């Protein structure tokens, strides 16, 4: 990731040593860094009107063995959630989302989520943790769960830290942690703290390294073919779990939902 951020800096530092052909490539890449992902070595060479060998030497001067090594590194960065164009044309975003949802469905069909559903349904308190882009997903999950049970909170509260909310958790509670895409530096410490407690981590491909540390782990396949992420699969997991929990609670969930609906009417909150 650091290499990607400093790519233009690397070019600047080496610019004085470039040949005239290298400077053509450098100027092009500085203005269009995403083309390293989109175009082949030959295509870059044709656009810059230099030889393919010139492009290859340019890449080696930046410290990479070849174009593919640099491309793989940038693709890994995209997997971590950094916005980046990696296709020359706008792809069919809906088709990509559908493919990701199929992958999610295949995974969920193979998993036994009984303990997860039972743990969330029976917990004294449910704490949902969501930083950055994970926060609206966490908030939506809370709103869904409040239709079938009470005592569900989301952290962090705006402008606050999570320690105050987690200091009194017990073995009777259940913590749901969203860790999709770029996570905060304290993420690993948070997982270590939660290890003795019932908890579930929902994360994308880049979070699989934490799977062995967690009581429960759900992989959320993400479409990485577009520069900005779609959160269709995280929302699908929320819907999947919420409905299973509702069905598990049965009459208790129905009663809770009726109470909420009655209060909507009493307070005249909804149309």
C-alpha positions in Angstrom: 0.0 0.0 0.0 2.9 2.4 0.9 4.4 1.7 -2.5 1.2 2.7 -4.2 0.9 5.9 -2.2 4.5 6.8 -3.0 4.5 5.7 -6.6 4.5 9.3 -7.9 7.2 10.1 -5.4 9.4 7.2 -6.7 9.0 8.6 -10.2 9.9 12.1 -9.1 13.1 10.8 -7.3 14.2 8.8 -10.3 13.1 11.4 -13.0 16.6 12.9 -13.4 18.0 9.6 -14.3 15.4 8.7 -16.9 16.1 8.6 -20.6 13.9 10.5 -22.9 11.8 7.4 -23.5 11.5 6.8 -19.7 10.3 10.4 -19.2 7.5 9.9 -21.7 6.3 6.8 -19.7 6.8 8.6 -16.4 4.7 11.6 -17.5 2.0 9.3 -18.7 1.9 7.2 -15.5 2.0 10.2 -13.2 -1.1 11.5 -14.9 -2.8 8.1 -15.3 -1.5 5.7 -12.6 -4.5 3.4 -13.0 -3.3 2.6 -16.5 -0.7 0.3 -14.9 -3.6 -1.9 -14.0 -5.7 -1.5 -17.1 -3.1 -1.6 -19.9 -0.5 -4.2 -20.8 3.2 -3.3 -21.2 2.8 -3.2 -25.0 -0.3 -0.9 -24.8 1.5 1.6 -22.6 4.5 1.5 -25.0 2.3 2.2 -28.0 0.5 5.1 -26.2 3.8 6.6 -25.2 5.4 5.9 -28.6 8.3 4.0 -27.0 9.4 0.4 -27.2 8.1 -2.3 -24.9 11.6 -2.8 -23.5 11.6 0.9 -22.5 8.5 0.4 -20.4 10.0 -2.7 -18.8 13.2 -0.9 -17.9 11.1 2.0 -16.5 9.3 -0.5 -14.2 12.6 -2.0 -13.1 14.0 1.4 -12.3 11.1 1.8 -9.8 12.2 -1.3 -8.0 9.9 -3.9 -9.5 11.0 -7.0 -11.4 8.4 -6.6 -14.0 5.1 -5.0 -14.9 3.1 -7.9 -13.5 4.8 -7.6 -10.0 3.8 -3.9 -9.9 0.3 -4.7 -11.1 -0.2 -7.5 -8.5 0.8 -5.1 -5.8 -1.7 -2.5 -6.9 -4.4 -5.2 -7.1 -3.6 -6.2 -3.5 -4.1 -2.6 -2.5 -7.5 -2.5 -4.3 -8.4 -5.7 -2.3 -7.8 -3.6 0.9 -10.4 -1.1 -0.3 -8.4 1.7 -1.9 -10.5 3.3 -4.7 -8.8 2.4 -8.0 -10.0 2.0 -11.6 -8.8 -1.4 -12.9 -10.9 -1.8 -16.1 -10.8 0.4 -19.2 -14.6 0.4 -19.5 -17.3 0.7 -16.9 -18.3 -2.9 -16.1 -21.8 -4.1 -15.5 -21.9 -3.3 -11.8 -25.1 -5.1 -11.2 -23.7 -8.3 -12.8 -20.6 -8.0 -10.5 -22.9 -7.6 -7.5 -25.0 -10.6 -8.5 -21.8 -12.7 -8.8 -20.7 -11.6 -5.3 -24.2 -12.4 -3.9 -24.0 -15.9 -5.4 -20.6 -16.5 -3.7 -22.2 -15.3 -0.4 -25.1 -17.6 -0.9 -22.9 -20.6 -1.6 -20.9 -19.9 1.6 -24.0 -19.5 3.8 -25.6 -22.7 2.4 -22.5 -24.6 3.6 -22.3 -23.0 7.1 -24.1 -24.0 10.2 -25.1 -20.7 11.7 -27.2 -22.1 14.5 -24.8 -21.0 17.2 -24.5 -17.5 15.8 -28.3 -17.1 15.5 -28.9 -18.6 19.0 -26.2 -16.5 20.5 -27.5 -13.2 19.2 -31.1 -14.1 19.9 -30.5 -15.1 23.6 -27.8 -12.5 24.5 -28.4 -10.2 27.4 -27.1 -7.3 25.3 -26.0 -7.2 21.6 -23.2 -4.7 20.8 -22.6 -4.0 17.1 -19.2 -2.4 16.3 -18.8 -0.5 13.0 -16.1 2.0 12.1 -16.0 4.2 9.0 -18.0 2.7 6.1 -19.0 -0.1 8.4 -21.0 2.2 10.6 -24.2 2.5 8.4 -24.2 -1.3 8.0 -24.0 -1.7 11.8 -26.7 0.8 12.3 -29.0 -0.9 9.8 -28.4 -4.2 11.6 -29.3 -2.7 14.9 -32.6 -1.3 13.5 -33.5 -4.8 12.1 -32.7 -6.5 15.4 -34.8 -4.0 17.4 -37.8 -5.3 15.5 -37.4 -8.7 17.2 -35.5 -8.0 20.5 -34.4 -5.2 22.7 -31.1 -4.0 24.2 -29.1 -3.7 21.0 -26.5 -0.9 20.7 -24.1 0.4 18.1 -20.6 1.7 18.8 -18.8 3.9 18.5 -21.2 6.7 19.3 -20.4 9.7 17.1 -17.2 11.3 18.2 -16.5 8.8 21.0 -14.3 5.7 21.6 -15.6 2.2 22.2 -13.9 1.5 25.5 -16.7 3.0 27.6 -19.2 0.7 25.8 -17.2 -2.5 26.0 -15.8 -2.2 29.6 -18.9 -3.9 31.1 -19.6 -6.7 28.6 -20.0 -10.2 30.0 -20.2 -13.8 28.8 -24.0 -13.3 28.5 -23.5 -10.6 25.8 -22.8 -11.0 22.0 -20.6 -8.6 20.1 -20.9 -8.3 16.3 -17.9 -6.6 14.7 -17.9 -5.4 11.1 -14.4 -5.2 9.6 -15.0 -4.7 5.9 -12.2 -3.0 3.9 -9.8 -0.5 5.5 -9.9 -1.1 9.2 -8.7 1.2 12.0 -5.2 0.6 13.6 -6.8 -0.6 16.8 -8.7 -3.4 15.1 -6.4 -6.2 16.1 -6.3 -5.0 19.7 -10.1 -4.9 19.7 -10.3 -8.5 18.5 -7.8 -9.6 21.2 -9.9 -8.0 23.8 -13.1 -9.7 22.5 -11.5 -13.2 22.4 -13.0 -14.4 25.7 -16.5 -13.3 24.7 -19.2 -14.4 22.3 -18.4 -12.4 19.1 -18.8 -12.5 15.4 -16.5 -10.9 12.8 -18.0 -10.0 9.4 -15.3 -9.1 7.0 -14.3 -9.1 3.3 -11.5 -11.1 1.7 -8.8 -9.0 3.3 -10.0 -9.8 6.8 -9.6 -13.6 6.5 -6.3 -13.3 8.3 -8.3 -12.7 11.5 -10.6 -15.7 11.1 -8.6 -17.9 13.5 -8.8 -15.3 16.2 -12.6 -15.1 16.2 -15.3 -17.1 17.9 -17.3 -16.9 14.7 -16.3 -15.5 11.3 -18.4 -14.7 8.2 -16.7 -13.9 4.9 -18.4 -11.1 2.9 -17.3 -11.4 -0.7 -16.8 -7.9 -2.2 -16.7 -6.8 -5.8 -13.3 -5.3 -6.4 -13.8 -4.6 -10.1 -14.9 -1.0 -9.6 -13.0 2.0 -8.0 -15.7 2.4 -5.3 -17.2 -0.4 -3.3 -20.8 -1.7 -3.4 -22.1 -2.8 0.0 -24.8 -5.1 -1.4 -23.2 -8.2 0.2 -22.8 -6.8 3.7 -26.5 -5.7 3.6 -27.4 -9.1 2.4 -25.7 -10.7 5.4 -27.6 -8.3 7.7 -30.9 -9.4 6.1 -30.0 -13.1 6.2 -29.0 -13.0 9.9 -31.9 -10.7 11.0 -34.5 -12.9 9.4 -33.1 -16.1 10.9 -33.0 -14.5 14.3 -36.6 -13.3 13.9 -37.7 -16.8 13.0 -35.7 -18.3 15.9 -37.4 -15.9 18.4 -40.9 -16.7 17.0 -43.6 -15.2 19.2 -41.2 -13.1 21.1 -40.1 -11.4 17.9 -43.8 -10.9 16.8 -44.6 -9.3 20.1 -41.7 -7.0 20.0 -42.5 -6.0 16.4 -46.2 -5.3 17.3 -45.0 -3.1 20.3 -42.8 -1.1 18.0 -45.5 -0.7 15.4 -48.0 0.4 18.0 -45.6 3.1 19.3 -45.0 4.3 15.8 -48.8 5.0 15.6 -49.0 6.5 19.1 -46.2 8.9 18.4 -47.4 9.5 14.8 -43.8 9.0 13.5 -44.5 7.4 10.2 -46.9 8.0 7.3 
